[in-house]
């Protein structure tokens, strides 16, 4: 019964692909990629989300963050 419930719930869950860059250029070695289940805080200088393993990931910057949030199809 639990397996069926998880499958049914997964049909309505939205996932996001988040790319965080620590400089202004995307595609170099300092980029980090995450798959998020829920975005908790999304502001110019603060990003907080829950990843697919249920861990809370948080980024803060006084000069602003460089991140891209995209819909993710699993």
N, C-alpha and C positions, 0 to 999 in steps of 0.2 A: 504494500500500500504506500509506503514512503517513497519508493522508487517512482511510482506513478505520479504522486504529488509533486515531486521535484521536476519531473518531465513537464507536467502541466504548468507549473510555475515558470519554468524556463521559456515557455512560449511567449510570455508577457513581460519578461525582464529585458530591459534595454542595457546594452553594454557600450562602453566608450573606449576608444583608443586614444591615449594621451601621450603626446611627445613633449618632453621638457628639454629645453636647450639652455645651457648655462652661459652662452654668449648670443650674439645676434644672428649667427649663421646656423641654419639647420643642415643636417646631413653630415656633420663631422663627428669625431669620436666622443665628444662630450655629451651627446644626446642620450636621453634615457626614455624608454618606451614602456608604457604600462597599459594593462587592460583593466578598466574600472567598472564596477557595478553601480556605484552611486557617487555623484559629485556632491560633497558636503558644503564647501565654500569655494566660490569662484569670483575673485576680485582681481584688480590690477596687480596688487602686490602680495596676494595670498591665494594659494590653491591648496585645497584639502579634499581628498577623495578616499573611497574605500575600494581596494583592488579586488581581484577575483579570488584571492585567498583570505578575504575578510580582514586584511591588515589596513590600518589607517596610514596613508602617506600624506605628508604635509610639506609644502615648499613655501618659504617666505623670502622676500627680497625688498630692501629699502629703495632700490632703484627701479623696480618693476620686474615682472617675470616674462619670459618668452616661452609660451606653450601653445600647442595646437590640440584641440579636442575634436575628434571625429566620431561619427557613429560607427560601431563595430558589428559586423555580421559574423556570428560564430559558426 
